[in-house]
């Protein structure tokens, strides 16, 4: 494919913005504007090695099966998605593997046209069958394969190839958020020939990385480094870098010191404000924090007693002083933000103060004036009614390498002791943590759930439905699932706002998840690193195809 600016093949339709999607018309979904693809400026330099630390080893390389940035940050430069967020305008989708997307007038049929000439890192050609297999793998994973985001594609009835490069997706009902959901940064396209045999073994592509992205994985030495090398047959412009090296430096203090001493060029994940703030004062370093679609919840396993009893779950919520949680855990974990309901802070779907205060313990959010002591008295009474004796032992599962998990669990354990529970924290490494959590091998878990996008269906569908990939508490609720489905298909924005608010009110009654705070993650890099933009979506714009070094 020619890379000339005047080349007709280089002018491809762009995709509708988040705002137009939320307007909900099929016409808006199908709209296409002509936009030239990105071209590197003449001043940019090609070559060099970008040295990055993310904070630890990825548990594996299977992006579909993971819920951690440790895998996604390494996988994103190696894979492509159908569409991706435009880093210059995060409200808009732009082409990636799909150069064209159309939605039928009734909003139920999505037709994608793939680029010609795209090849995987092993030299095989990308076809529609790879896309069909990848999306079905996410929606209905083979036995033994875990899919945390399967709920995102829950509205899909059928995915079929339409010739060598055409894909047709049939939806059960119109869904204004669908293109955003299918473009989730984790929804990468894998090679069917590579993945299918491994999936049949119940293993997946945990050590094999064969994508179509701008870089290919060439070395992986756990505990030491992971190296990505430029893929010269990449279908788009770039990449500018020769290679990227990831170093699993676990401690934030150590990562900050490595950046200041120029041993690494960047770290795209800082939580602790005590580490990030000094970096803002270092000459030649850019350090920032941005709110992300990431919430910290306490999640009871409802399949285990006594957490099958809603009185017990409400008692847990009543025990939490959320204002104190934010003040204490915020500086350590980036949990500085709060919201009224399930959507991000300052969302148009937020509940009123009076609405949120009606639910046990939520009146202790900053500024709402709740009486924590009275809440805890109510919690103790509820535990007595439920037959939970004083001194009952409970364990909170936590992941040790990320403060939003570890420090949240320690704080919550201390607060639950105030209502007479004997609570300890079981801290595990990332691999063991996810195995226990997804297998239901826990009583309580504190989870920092980072979403790949902030659309309604992204957050509610993935985090708060029975079939959502983040339903770690393993509850089943047909009423909530029905309410979710109804709001998802509503095309009138005003009506949808009310339906989303109703869903939140109904969910909060259940205490299936106990909301604690929202997180804003930090990032820092040397000013020699050019072309990377920090987006509010933690996982977006991590392909590194635009990044270059001015060294």
C-alpha positions in Angstrom: 0.0 0.0 0.0 1.4 3.4 -0.9 2.2 5.8 2.0 2.1 8.9 -0.1 -0.2 11.6 1.3 -1.9 11.9 -2.0 -2.6 8.2 -2.2 -6.3 7.5 -2.4 -5.8 4.3 -0.3 -4.4 6.5 2.4 -7.7 8.4 2.8 -10.0 6.3 4.8 -13.3 6.9 6.6 -13.0 7.9 10.2 -15.5 6.7 12.8 -18.2 8.4 14.8 -17.3 10.2 18.0 -18.3 9.0 21.5 -20.7 12.0 21.6 -22.4 11.0 18.3 -22.6 7.4 19.4 -24.4 8.5 22.5 -26.9 10.4 20.4 -28.0 6.9 19.4 -29.1 7.2 15.8 -28.2 4.6 13.3 -27.3 7.3 10.9 -24.7 8.7 13.4 -23.3 5.2 13.8 -22.9 4.8 10.1 -21.5 8.3 9.4 -18.0 8.5 7.9 -15.7 11.5 7.5 -12.7 11.5 5.3 -9.4 11.8 7.2 -5.8 11.3 6.2 -3.9 8.8 8.4 -1.1 10.0 10.6 2.2 10.8 8.9 5.5 11.3 10.9 6.8 14.8 10.7 10.1 15.4 9.0 11.7 16.6 12.3 11.0 13.2 14.0 13.9 10.8 14.3 13.8 7.2 13.4 15.6 4.7 15.6 16.6 4.1 19.2 15.3 2.0 22.0 12.6 3.1 24.4 13.2 1.8 27.9 10.1 1.4 30.0 9.2 0.0 33.4 5.6 -1.0 34.1 6.2 -2.4 37.6 6.3 -6.1 37.3 6.2 -9.2 35.2 3.0 -9.9 33.2 1.3 -13.1 34.4 1.2 -14.1 30.7 0.8 -12.6 27.2 -2.8 -13.5 26.4 -4.4 -10.1 26.1 -7.9 -11.6 25.8 -7.6 -13.5 29.1 -6.0 -10.7 31.1 -7.3 -7.9 33.3 -4.0 -6.3 34.0 -2.0 -3.5 32.4 1.1 -5.6 32.9 0.0 -7.8 30.0 -1.8 -5.1 28.0 1.0 -2.6 27.9 3.4 -5.2 26.4 0.7 -6.7 24.2 -0.7 -3.4 22.7 2.3 -2.6 20.5 2.3 -6.2 19.2 -1.4 -6.4 18.3 -4.0 -4.4 16.4 -7.7 -3.8 17.1 -10.5 -3.2 14.5 -10.6 0.5 15.5 -8.9 2.6 18.1 -9.3 5.9 19.9 -7.8 8.8 18.1 -5.1 10.1 20.5 -5.5 13.6 19.0 -9.3 13.5 19.7 -10.2 10.8 22.3 -13.9 11.3 21.6 -13.4 9.8 18.2 -12.6 6.3 16.8 -10.1 6.0 13.9 -9.3 3.0 11.7 -6.9 0.3 12.7 -7.5 -3.1 11.0 -10.9 -2.0 9.7 -10.7 0.8 7.2 -14.5 1.1 7.0 -17.4 0.5 9.3 -21.1 0.8 8.4 -24.2 0.2 10.5 -27.6 -0.7 9.0 -30.6 1.7 9.2 -32.1 -0.5 11.9 -28.9 -0.4 13.9 -28.6 -4.2 14.1 -26.1 -5.1 11.4 -22.5 -3.8 11.6 -20.4 -4.4 8.5 -16.6 -4.0 8.6 -14.1 -3.9 5.7 -10.6 -4.9 6.6 -7.5 -3.4 5.1 -5.7 -5.2 2.3 -2.2 -6.5 2.6 -2.1 -6.9 6.4 0.2 -9.7 7.7 0.9 -11.2 11.1 4.3 -11.3 12.5 4.8 -14.9 11.2 4.1 -13.7 7.7 0.6 -15.1 7.3 -2.1 -12.8 5.8 -4.8 -11.4 8.0 -8.3 -12.6 6.9 -11.8 -12.1 8.0 -11.6 -15.6 9.7 -9.0 -14.3 12.1 -11.4 -11.5 13.1 -14.4 -13.8 13.5 -12.3 -16.2 15.6 -10.9 -13.4 17.8 -14.3 -11.8 18.5 -16.0 -15.2 19.2 -13.1 -16.0 21.5 -13.9 -12.9 23.5 -17.7 -13.4 23.4 -17.9 -17.2 24.0 -14.4 -18.4 25.1 -13.4 -22.0 24.5 -13.3 -24.3 27.5 -10.4 -23.3 29.8 -10.1 -19.8 28.3 -11.1 -16.9 30.6 -12.7 -13.8 29.0 -13.0 -10.9 31.4 -14.7 -8.7 28.7 -17.1 -11.3 27.3 -20.0 -9.1 28.5 -19.0 -6.3 26.1 -20.1 -8.5 23.2 -23.2 -9.9 24.9 -25.5 -8.2 22.4 -23.8 -10.0 19.5 -25.9 -12.7 17.9 -23.6 -13.8 15.1 -20.2 -12.9 13.6 -19.5 -14.1 10.1 -16.9 -13.6 7.4 -18.1 -11.9 4.3 -15.5 -12.8 1.8 -11.8 -12.6 2.5 -11.8 -9.2 4.1 -15.4 -8.5 5.1 -16.9 -9.1 8.5 -20.6 -8.9 9.4 -21.8 -8.6 13.0 -25.4 -9.2 13.8 -26.7 -7.6 17.0 -29.8 -8.6 18.9 -30.8 -5.0 19.2 -29.4 -1.6 18.3 -26.6 -0.5 20.6 -25.3 3.0 20.4 -22.1 2.1 22.3 -21.2 -1.0 20.2 -18.4 0.4 18.1 -16.7 1.7 21.3 -17.1 -1.7 22.9 -15.7 -3.8 20.0 -12.8 -1.3 19.8 -11.8 -1.9 23.5 -8.0 -1.9 23.6 -8.0 -5.5 25.0 -10.1 -6.7 22.0 -7.1 -7.4 19.8 -7.1 -9.6 16.7 -5.2 -12.8 17.1 -4.1 -15.3 14.4 -6.7 -18.1 14.3 -4.0 -20.6 13.1 -1.9 -19.8 16.1 -4.6 -19.5 18.8 -7.1 -22.2 17.9 -4.8 -25.3 18.6 -3.6 -23.7 21.9 -7.2 -22.9 22.9 -8.2 -26.5 22.2 -5.7 -27.5 24.9 -7.3 -25.0 27.3 -4.1 -22.9 27.4 -4.5 -20.0 25.1 -1.7 -17.8 23.7 0.0 -17.3 27.1 3.5 -17.3 25.7 2.9 -16.9 22.0 2.5 -13.3 20.7 1.7 -13.3 17.0 -0.1 -10.1 16.1 -0.2 -7.5 13.3 1.0 -4.5 15.4 3.9 -2.2 14.9 6.3 -4.3 17.1 6.9 -8.0 17.7 8.0 -9.7 20.8 11.5 -11.0 20.3 12.8 -11.7 23.8 11.0 -12.5 27.1 13.1 -13.2 30.2 10.8 -13.1 33.3 12.2 -11.0 36.1 14.7 -9.3 33.8 13.3 -7.7 30.6 10.9 -8.0 27.6 12.0 -6.8 24.2 9.8 -5.7 21.3 11.4 -5.1 17.9 10.0 -3.0 15.1 7.9 -4.9 12.6 9.0 -3.7 9.2 5.9 -5.1 7.5 3.5 -3.1 9.7 0.5 -2.0 7.6 0.5 1.7 8.7 3.0 4.5 9.0 5.7 4.0 11.7 6.8 2.8 14.0 9.7 5.2 14.6 11.5 3.2 17.3 13.8 0.3 16.6 12.7 -1.4 19.8 11.1 -1.2 23.2 12.4 -2.8 26.3 10.3 -3.3 29.4 11.9 -3.8 32.8 9.8 -5.3 35.6 11.0 -2.9 38.4 8.4 -3.7 41.1 8.7 -0.8 43.6 7.4 2.7 42.7 10.2 4.3 44.6 12.7 2.2 42.6 11.0 3.1 39.3 11.1 6.8 40.2 14.8 6.5 41.0 15.4 4.7 37.7 13.7 7.4 35.8 15.6 10.2 37.5 18.9 8.5 36.9 18.0 8.0 33.2 18.2 4.2 33.5 14.7 4.1 32.0 12.9 6.6 29.7 9.4 6.2 30.9 7.0 4.6 33.4 3.3 4.8 32.3 2.0 3.6 35.7 2.5 5.5 39.0 0.0 5.4 41.8 1.8 6.8 44.8 1.6 10.6 45.0 4.7 10.7 47.2 6.7 9.2 44.3 5.0 11.1 41.4 5.0 14.6 43.0 8.9 14.8 43.2 9.2 13.8 39.6 7.1 16.8 38.6 10.0 19.0 39.9 12.8 17.1 38.1 14.2 19.0 35.1 13.8 17.2 31.9 10.9 15.0 33.2 7.2 15.2 32.4 5.0 13.8 35.2 1.2 13.8 35.3 -1.8 12.3 36.8 -5.2 11.9 35.0 -8.5 10.5 36.2 -9.2 7.1 34.6 -12.2 4.9 34.3 -10.9 2.8 37.2 -12.9 2.2 40.4 -11.9 0.4 43.6 -14.6 -1.9 45.0 -14.9 -4.4 47.8 -16.4 -7.5 46.3 -18.0 -10.3 48.4 -18.2 -13.8 46.9 -22.0 -14.4 47.1 -21.5 -18.1 46.6 -19.9 -18.3 50.1 -21.7 -17.8 53.4 -22.3 -15.5 55.0 -22.0 -13.2 51.9 -25.1 -14.7 50.3 -27.1 -12.7 52.8 -27.7 -9.1 51.7 -27.8 -8.0 55.3 -24.1 -9.0 55.7 -23.1 -7.3 52.5 -24.9 -4.1 53.6 -23.1 -4.3 56.9 -19.8 -4.3 55.1 -20.8 -1.2 53.2 -22.0 0.6 56.4 -18.7 -0.1 58.1 -16.7 1.9 55.5 -15.8 5.5 56.1 -15.4 6.5 52.5 -14.1 10.0 53.2 -11.4 8.5 55.4 -10.6 5.9 52.8 -10.0 8.5 50.1 -7.9 10.7 52.5 -5.8 7.7 53.6 -5.5 5.5 50.5 -5.7 8.3 48.0 -2.1 9.5 48.2 -0.9 5.9 48.1 -3.1 4.4 45.4 -4.2 7.4 43.4 -7.8 6.9 44.8 -8.5 10.6 45.0 -11.9 10.7 43.4 -15.4 9.8 44.4 -18.7 9.6 42.4 -22.4 9.4 43.2 -23.2 6.0 41.8 -21.5 3.6 39.4 -20.4 6.0 36.7 -17.2 8.1 36.9 -17.1 11.4 38.8 -19.1 14.3 37.3 -21.0 12.0 35.0 -24.3 13.1 33.5 -25.6 9.8 34.9 -24.6 10.6 38.5 -27.2 10.2 41.2 -28.3 13.1 43.4 -26.8 13.4 46.9 -30.1 12.4 48.5 -30.4 9.3 46.2 -26.9 8.0 47.0 -27.3 8.7 50.8 -30.2 6.3 50.9 -27.8 3.3 50.6 -25.9 2.0 53.6 -22.6 3.7 54.1 -22.6 5.9 51.0 -23.4 9.0 53.1 -19.8 8.9 54.2 -18.7 10.1 50.8 -16.9 13.5 51.1 -19.3 16.3 51.7 -22.4 14.2 52.3 -22.2 14.5 56.1 -22.8 10.9 57.1 -22.5 9.7 60.7 -20.0 6.8 60.5 -20.4 5.8 64.2 -24.2 5.4 63.6 -23.6 3.5 60.4 -21.4 1.1 62.3 -24.0 0.5 64.9 -26.4 -0.4 62.2 -23.8 -2.7 60.7 -23.4 -4.6 64.0 -27.2 -5.0 64.3 -27.4 -6.4 60.8 -24.7 -8.9 61.4 -26.5 -10.0 64.6 -29.7 -10.4 62.7 -27.9 -12.5 60.0 -26.4 -14.8 62.7 -22.8 -13.6 62.2 -21.1 -13.7 65.6 -18.7 -11.1 66.8 -15.1 -12.0 66.0 -16.0 -13.9 62.9 -12.9 -14.5 60.7 -12.9 -13.1 57.2 -10.1 -12.9 54.6 -9.7 -10.2 51.9 -7.7 -11.3 48.9 -5.4 -8.6 47.5 -2.8 -8.2 44.8 0.5 -7.2 46.2 2.2 -5.2 43.4 -0.3 -2.4 43.0 -1.2 -0.1 45.8 -4.8 0.3 44.7 -5.3 -3.4 45.5 -2.9 -3.9 48.5 -3.4 -0.7 50.4 -7.1 -0.7 49.8 -7.4 -4.1 51.3 -5.3 -3.2 54.4 -7.5 -0.1 55.0 -10.8 -1.9 54.5 -9.6 -4.7 56.8 -9.0 -2.2 59.5 -12.3 -0.5 59.1 -14.2 -3.9 59.2 -12.6 -4.6 62.5 -14.6 -1.6 63.8 -17.8 -3.7 63.5 -16.3 -6.7 65.4 -15.0 -8.8 62.5 -11.6 -10.5 62.6 -10.4 -9.6 59.1 -7.0 -10.4 57.6 -5.5 -9.7 54.2 -4.1 -12.4 51.9 -1.6 -10.7 49.6 -0.6 -12.6 46.4 1.4 -11.9 43.3 -0.5 -10.9 40.1 -0.7 -14.4 38.7 -1.9 -16.1 41.8 -4.3 -13.3 42.6 -6.1 -13.5 39.2 -6.2 -17.3 39.3 -7.9 -17.2 42.8 -10.2 -14.3 41.9 -11.5 -15.7 38.6 -11.8 -19.1 40.1 -13.9 -17.8 43.0 -11.3 -18.9 45.5 -11.9 -16.1 48.0 -14.3 -14.6 50.5 -13.8 -10.9 49.9 -11.6 -9.2 47.3 -10.6 -5.6 46.9 -10.2 -5.0 43.2 -9.1 -1.9 41.3 -11.1 -2.4 38.1 -9.7 -0.4 35.2 -12.0 -0.1 32.2 -10.9 0.3 28.6 -13.2 3.2 28.1 -15.9 5.2 29.9 -19.0 4.5 27.9 -22.1 3.4 29.8 -22.1 -0.1 28.3 -18.4 -0.5 28.9 -18.7 0.2 32.7 -22.1 -1.3 33.4 -21.8 -4.2 31.0 -18.4 -5.3 32.1 -18.6 -4.5 35.7 -22.2 -4.8 36.8 -24.1 -7.5 35.0 -24.4 -11.2 35.8 -22.6 -12.1 32.6 -20.0 -9.3 32.8 -16.4 -10.3 32.8 -15.8 -8.5 36.1 -18.6 -10.3 38.0 -16.0 -11.7 40.4 -18.6 -12.0 43.1 -20.5 -14.6 41.0 -24.0 -13.2 41.6 -26.9 -13.8 39.2 -29.7 -11.2 38.9 -32.1 -11.4 36.0 -33.7 -8.1 37.0 -30.5 -6.1 36.7 -29.5 -7.8 33.5 -32.9 -6.8 32.0 -32.5 -3.2 33.1 -29.0 -3.1 31.6 -30.2 -4.5 28.3 -33.1 -2.0 28.1 -30.8 1.1 28.6 -28.3 -0.3 26.2 -30.7 -0.3 23.3 -32.3 3.0 24.1 -31.7 5.5 21.3 -33.2 8.6 23.0 -30.4 10.2 25.0 -32.8 11.8 27.6 -34.6 8.6 28.2 -31.4 6.7 28.4 -30.1 9.0 31.2 -33.1 8.1 33.3 -32.7 4.4 32.6 -29.1 4.4 33.5 -29.9 6.1 36.8 -32.6 3.5 37.5 -30.1 0.7 36.9 -27.7 2.3 39.4 -30.4 2.6 42.0 -31.4 -1.0 41.7 -27.8 -2.3 41.7 -26.8 -0.3 44.8 -29.7 -2.0 46.7 -28.0 -5.4 46.3 -24.5 -4.6 47.7 -23.0 -7.1 45.2 -20.1 -4.7 45.0 -19.3 -2.0 47.5 -17.9 1.1 45.9 -15.0 2.8 47.6 -13.3 5.4 45.3 -12.2 6.2 41.7 -8.5 6.2 40.7 -6.4 8.6 38.8 -3.1 6.9 37.6 0.1 8.7 37.0 2.7 8.5 34.3 6.2 10.0 33.9 8.7 10.1 31.1 11.9 11.9 30.1 11.3 14.8 27.7 13.3 13.0 25.1 10.3 10.8 24.7 8.1 12.4 22.1 4.7 11.6 20.5 3.0 9.9 23.4 -0.2 11.4 24.8 -1.7 10.4 28.1 -5.4 9.7 27.7 -7.9 9.2 30.5 -8.4 5.7 29.2 -5.4 4.0 30.8 -5.2 1.4 28.1 -5.7 3.5 25.0 -2.8 4.9 22.9 -0.4 2.3 24.1 0.6 0.9 20.6 3.6 3.2 20.6 3.5 3.5 16.9 3.8 7.4 17.1 6.5 7.5 19.7 10.0 8.7 18.9 13.2 9.7 20.8 14.7 13.1 20.6 18.0 12.0 22.0 
